[in-house]
């Protein structure tokens, strides 16, 4: 009898291993440190960088500079914590964000705390990127052919979305490394175009740096929404553990070493992209800047058209980076819970359905600025700014009022404030945009 039980357990473990070898997060562990670098650049330097001059216009010089630099420092610190916690239990790797949550908070509570927030972030990013890709394609068309008949944004979102029905069939992170590298190069390139063109245009004649609002209440709402824009720009933590899971690890050379090396390089690139775009874009155009800096920059025409295509290429790669953990969750449920056989059919149907869903929502609610503010505060702040700190305190239990304890609690309090305040402004902006919006126009 015991022999039969042992055989069942061995077969079950073998089945679990074969499934893990098929799932996108755990199927390949051959990544190098530079994979971590450009995956993180692709995840971090997204469409949010183009909204930073607009966020500066709502925040003002002093608060804007402080919020951007503070966010860079805090999120680098919390990302360091996540990298360290990936293998904090000897012989075990926390390959997914929710697995780390389960270690910190317990199996059931950890899932309920992490999974809804992580899904909100990743699905939210994918929806926003559907809108961004469609808007950038439309801008490219309109810049190159200003006299052509206007084409609905809905059609451009459909064109952008159609690419992902194909790319979503790539099995894992390592298989999209080429797409991610191209996206990382494009993100740095269009950021350089954005601030370089701003410098070339120079400080505009009628530029103003005062808050552009008709009332104090509107100014406050805009300020809160801008906090969400900044939060959206630092959203890479939601895929950090999944990226680290692709790096090989041994006791002599744990994965945290190459992963952290890649993160440092990525954050240097982030600083080179974010700060010049935010500060120089605001300097040049003041409170007249649009929620996407490339919309404000209309000349030279060929350069702006090129920059918008760069955005499209980048967002294609970034969409896949954020979609991969969602694909992993979908396929885990289908194969482990519902017992569908792993294979092409599960992958084709599950991933195509998800792409279609994000494309449909993006076409229905293409409120770019408001979406950034709302999603940025509602879910990005917890998973990026303070949830890693909460898990660190829960697992390591540093001595009360020690330096580690104080730093983590400061990050937690700032993150909670951001989570509470910024969605208010984003939701208001969505409501304002919706008043004049016609569906699928």
C-alpha positions in Angstrom: 0.0 0.0 0.0 2.8 2.4 1.0 4.6 1.5 -2.3 1.5 2.5 -4.3 1.2 5.8 -2.4 4.9 6.5 -3.1 4.3 5.8 -6.8 1.3 8.1 -6.9 3.4 10.9 -5.3 6.3 10.3 -7.7 3.9 10.5 -10.7 2.3 13.6 -9.3 5.6 15.3 -8.8 6.7 14.3 -12.3 3.5 15.8 -13.7 4.0 19.0 -11.8 7.6 19.3 -13.1 6.5 18.7 -16.7 3.9 21.4 -16.4 6.4 23.8 -14.8 8.7 23.1 -17.7 5.9 24.1 -20.0 4.6 27.2 -18.2 6.1 30.5 -19.6 7.7 31.7 -16.4 9.6 28.5 -15.4 10.1 26.9 -18.8 13.5 28.5 -19.4 16.3 29.6 -17.0 19.0 30.5 -19.4 18.9 34.3 -19.3 22.0 36.4 -18.8 22.3 39.6 -16.7 21.8 41.8 -19.8 18.4 40.1 -20.4 17.4 41.5 -17.0 18.7 44.9 -18.1 16.6 45.3 -21.2 13.6 43.5 -19.9 13.5 45.9 -17.0 14.1 48.9 -19.3 11.2 47.7 -21.5 9.0 47.3 -18.5 9.9 50.6 -16.8 10.4 53.1 -19.6 7.0 52.8 -21.1 4.4 55.2 -22.4 4.4 56.8 -19.0 7.6 58.7 -19.8 5.7 60.7 -22.4 3.3 62.0 -19.8 5.9 63.2 -17.4 6.1 66.8 -18.7 2.3 67.0 -18.4 2.7 65.6 -14.8 5.3 68.3 -14.1 2.8 70.9 -15.4 0.2 69.8 -12.8 2.8 69.4 -10.0 4.9 72.5 -10.6 8.7 72.8 -10.5 9.4 72.1 -6.8 6.9 69.3 -6.1 7.5 67.8 -9.6 11.3 67.5 -9.2 10.9 66.1 -5.6 8.3 63.5 -6.6 10.2 62.3 -9.6 13.5 61.9 -7.8 11.9 60.5 -4.6 10.0 57.9 -6.7 13.3 56.9 -8.5 15.0 56.3 -5.2 12.1 54.5 -3.4 11.3 52.2 -6.3 15.0 51.3 -6.8 15.1 50.4 -3.0 11.9 48.3 -3.2 13.1 46.6 -6.3 16.4 45.7 -4.5 14.3 44.1 -1.8 12.4 42.0 -4.2 15.6 40.8 -5.9 17.0 39.8 -2.5 13.8 38.0 -1.4 13.6 35.9 -4.6 15.8 33.2 -3.0 15.6 34.0 0.7 14.6 30.4 1.5 17.6 28.1 0.7 16.8 25.7 -2.2 13.6 27.5 -3.2 12.9 30.3 -5.7 9.9 32.6 -5.6 9.4 32.8 -9.3 6.1 34.8 -9.2 5.0 37.8 -7.2 2.2 36.0 -5.5 4.5 33.2 -4.4 6.5 35.8 -2.5 3.2 37.1 -1.1 2.3 33.6 0.1 5.6 33.3 1.9 5.1 36.6 3.7 1.4 36.4 4.5 0.4 32.8 4.2 -0.9 30.7 1.3 -4.5 32.0 1.1 -4.0 35.6 2.3 -0.9 36.1 0.2 -2.9 35.2 -2.9 -5.7 37.5 -2.1 -3.4 40.4 -1.3 -1.1 40.1 -4.3 -2.9 38.5 -7.2 -5.8 41.1 -7.6 -3.3 44.0 -7.4 -0.8 42.4 -9.8 -3.5 41.5 -12.3 -4.9 45.0 -12.1 -1.5 46.5 -12.9 -0.6 44.1 -15.7 -4.1 44.1 -17.4 -4.3 47.9 -16.8 -0.9 48.4 -18.5 -1.8 46.3 -21.4 -5.1 48.2 -21.9 -3.3 51.5 -21.7 -0.6 50.3 -24.1 -3.3 49.3 -26.6 -4.5 52.9 -26.5 -1.0 54.2 -26.7 0.0 52.0 -29.6 -3.2 53.0 -31.5 -2.7 56.8 -30.8 0.9 56.6 -31.9 0.0 54.9 -35.1 -2.7 57.5 -35.7 -0.3 60.3 -34.9 2.3 58.8 -37.4 -0.4 58.7 -40.1 -1.6 62.2 -39.4 1.9 63.7 -39.4 2.9 62.1 -42.6 -0.4 62.8 -44.4 -2.1 65.8 -42.8 -4.4 66.2 -45.9 -5.6 62.6 -45.9 -9.0 61.6 -44.7 -9.1 61.2 -40.9 -9.2 57.6 -39.8 -10.9 56.6 -36.5 -8.6 55.8 -33.5 -10.5 52.5 -33.1 -9.1 51.2 -36.4 -5.5 52.0 -35.4 -6.0 50.2 -32.0 -7.2 47.2 -34.0 -4.2 47.3 -36.2 -1.9 47.6 -33.2 -3.7 44.8 -31.4 -3.5 42.4 -34.4 0.3 42.2 -34.0 -0.2 40.7 -30.5 -2.3 37.8 -31.7 0.9 36.6 -33.3 3.5 37.6 -30.8 1.5 36.3 -27.8 2.2 32.8 -29.0 5.9 33.1 -28.2 6.3 30.7 -25.3 8.3 32.5 -22.6 10.4 35.5 -21.6 13.6 34.3 -23.3 11.7 33.8 -26.5 10.7 37.5 -26.6 14.2 38.7 -25.7 14.7 40.0 -29.2 11.4 41.9 -29.1 12.3 43.2 -25.7 15.8 44.4 -26.8 14.3 46.3 -29.7 11.7 47.8 -27.4 14.4 48.9 -24.9 16.4 50.6 -27.7 13.3 52.3 -29.0 12.3 53.6 -25.5 15.7 55.3 -25.1 15.5 56.6 -28.6 12.1 58.2 -28.5 12.9 59.6 -25.0 16.0 61.2 -26.5 13.9 62.6 -29.4 11.3 64.0 -27.0 13.8 66.0 -24.9 16.1 66.7 -27.8 13.2 68.2 -29.8 12.1 70.2 -26.8 15.6 71.7 -26.5 15.6 72.4 -30.2 12.3 74.2 -30.0 13.5 76.1 -27.0 11.5 77.9 -24.4 8.3 79.1 -26.0 7.5 82.8 -26.2 4.3 82.6 -24.1 5.3 79.8 -21.8 3.8 79.8 -18.3 4.6 77.7 -15.3 1.6 78.6 -13.1 -1.0 75.9 -12.5 -3.4 75.7 -15.4 -6.8 75.2 -13.7 -10.1 77.2 -13.6 -10.5 76.6 -9.8 -8.6 75.5 -6.7 -10.6 72.2 -6.8 -9.6 71.5 -10.4 -5.9 72.2 -9.5 -6.0 69.8 -6.6 -7.6 67.1 -8.8 -5.0 67.6 -11.5 -2.2 67.5 -8.9 -3.5 64.1 -7.6 -3.8 62.7 -11.1 -0.2 63.7 -11.8 0.9 61.7 -8.9 -0.7 58.7 -10.5 1.1 59.5 -13.8 4.4 59.3 -12.0 3.4 56.1 -10.2 2.5 54.6 -13.6 6.0 55.4 -14.8 7.6 53.1 -12.2 5.6 49.9 -12.6 8.3 47.4 -13.4 8.2 45.6 -10.1 5.1 43.7 -11.2 7.2 41.6 -13.5 10.6 41.7 -11.7 10.4 38.3 -10.0 9.2 36.7 -13.2 12.1 38.2 -15.0 14.5 36.9 -12.3 13.0 33.5 -12.6 14.5 33.1 -16.1 18.1 33.6 -14.8 20.0 30.4 -13.7 21.0 30.1 -10.1 23.6 28.1 -8.1 24.7 28.4 -4.4 28.0 29.9 -5.7 26.3 32.3 -8.1 22.7 33.1 -7.0 20.4 34.8 -9.5 20.2 38.0 -7.4 23.7 38.9 -8.5 23.1 39.1 -12.3 19.6 40.3 -11.7 20.7 43.3 -9.6 23.4 44.1 -12.1 20.7 44.3 -14.8 18.5 46.4 -12.5 21.2 49.0 -11.9 21.9 49.4 -15.6 18.1 49.6 -16.2 17.7 52.3 -13.6 20.6 54.4 -15.0 18.8 54.2 -18.4 15.5 55.2 -16.6 17.2 58.3 -15.1 18.6 59.2 -18.5 15.1 59.0 -20.0 12.8 60.3 -17.3 14.5 63.3 -15.9 15.5 65.1 -19.2 12.0 64.4 -20.8 10.1 65.6 -17.7 12.2 68.7 -16.9 13.1 69.9 -20.5 9.6 69.2 -21.9 8.1 71.2 -19.1 10.8 74.0 -19.5 10.0 74.3 -23.2 6.2 74.3 -23.1 5.2 75.0 -19.5 1.5 74.3 -18.7 0.6 74.2 -22.4 2.2 70.7 -22.8 -0.2 67.9 -23.8 -0.6 64.6 -21.9 1.7 63.0 -24.5 4.8 65.2 -25.2 5.0 63.9 -28.8 1.5 65.4 -29.5 2.9 68.9 -28.5 5.9 68.4 -30.8 4.6 68.8 -34.3 7.9 69.8 -36.1 10.1 68.7 -37.7 7.5 66.4 -39.2 9.8 63.5 -40.1 11.3 63.4 -36.6 8.0 63.3 -34.8 6.7 60.6 -37.2 9.8 58.5 -36.5 9.4 59.0 -32.7 5.8 57.8 -32.9 6.9 54.6 -34.7 9.5 54.1 -32.0 6.8 54.3 -29.4 4.8 51.7 -31.3 7.7 49.3 -31.5 8.5 49.9 -27.8 4.9 49.4 -26.7 4.7 46.2 -28.7 7.6 44.8 -26.6 6.4 46.2 -23.3 2.9 44.8 -23.8 4.4 41.3 -24.1 6.5 41.8 -21.0 3.5 42.7 -18.9 1.3 40.1 -20.6 3.6 37.1 -19.9 2.8 36.8 -16.2 -0.9 37.0 -17.1 -0.4 34.2 -19.6 1.3 32.2 -16.9 -1.7 32.7 -14.6 -4.2 31.8 -17.3 -2.3 28.7 -18.3 -1.7 27.6 -14.7 -5.4 27.7 -14.0 -6.3 25.9 -17.2 -3.7 23.1 -16.8 -3.3 22.7 -13.1 -6.8 23.5 -11.9 -9.1 22.6 -14.8 -6.8 19.8 -16.0 -6.6 20.8 -19.7 -3.7 19.1 -21.4 -0.8 21.6 -21.9 -0.2 22.3 -25.6 -0.8 24.6 -28.5 -4.6 24.7 -28.2 -4.6 26.0 -24.6 -2.0 28.6 -25.4 -3.7 29.7 -28.6 -7.2 30.1 -27.1 -6.2 31.5 -23.7 -3.7 34.1 -25.0 -5.8 35.2 -28.0 -8.8 35.7 -25.7 -6.8 37.9 -23.4 -5.4 40.0 -26.3 -8.9 40.4 -27.7 -10.2 41.5 -24.3 -7.5 44.2 -23.8 -8.0 45.4 -27.3 -11.8 45.7 -26.9 -11.5 47.6 -23.6 -8.8 49.9 -25.1 -11.1 50.7 -28.1 -14.0 51.4 -25.8 -12.3 53.6 -23.2 -9.3 55.3 -24.8 -8.8 58.0 -22.1 -5.0 58.0 -22.1 -4.2 60.6 -19.4 -7.0 59.6 -17.1 -6.1 55.9 -17.4 -2.5 56.6 -16.4 -3.6 58.5 -13.3 -6.3 56.1 -12.2 -4.4 52.8 -12.7 -1.1 54.5 -11.5 -2.5 55.2 -8.1 -5.0 52.5 -7.6 -2.7 49.5 -8.1 0.8 50.5 -9.1 1.6 52.3 -5.8 0.9 49.2 -3.6 2.9 46.7 -5.8 5.7 49.1 -6.5 6.1 51.5 -3.5 5.1 49.7 -0.4 4.1 46.0 -0.8 7.7 44.9 -1.1 8.4 46.8 2.2 5.5 45.1 4.0 6.8 41.7 2.8 10.3 42.6 3.9 9.1 43.5 7.4 6.9 40.4 7.6 9.7 38.0 6.6 12.9 39.5 8.2 11.3 41.3 11.1 14.0 44.0 11.6 14.3 45.5 15.1 11.9 48.3 15.8 13.3 51.8 15.1 16.3 50.3 13.4 17.4 52.0 10.1 15.8 49.3 8.0 12.5 49.5 10.0 12.3 53.3 9.6 13.1 53.3 5.9 10.5 50.7 5.2 7.8 52.4 7.2 8.5 55.7 5.4 8.1 54.0 2.0 4.9 52.3 3.2 3.3 55.6 4.4 4.2 57.4 1.2 2.9 54.6 -0.9 -0.4 54.4 1.0 -0.9 58.2 0.5 -0.2 57.8 -3.2 -2.6 54.9 -3.4 -5.4 56.8 -1.7 -5.0 60.2 -3.3 -3.9 59.7 -7.0 -6.9 57.6 -8.2 -9.2 60.5 -7.2 -7.7 62.8 -9.8 -7.4 60.1 -12.5 -11.1 59.1 -12.1 -12.2 62.7 -12.3 -10.2 63.2 -15.5 -11.8 60.0 -17.0 -15.2 61.4 -16.1 -14.4 64.8 -17.8 -13.1 63.1 -20.9 -16.1 60.8 -21.1 -18.5 63.8 -21.3 -17.4 64.7 -24.8 -16.5 61.1 -26.0 -18.4 59.1 -28.5 -17.8 55.3 -28.5 -15.6 53.9 -31.2 -15.2 57.4 -32.8 
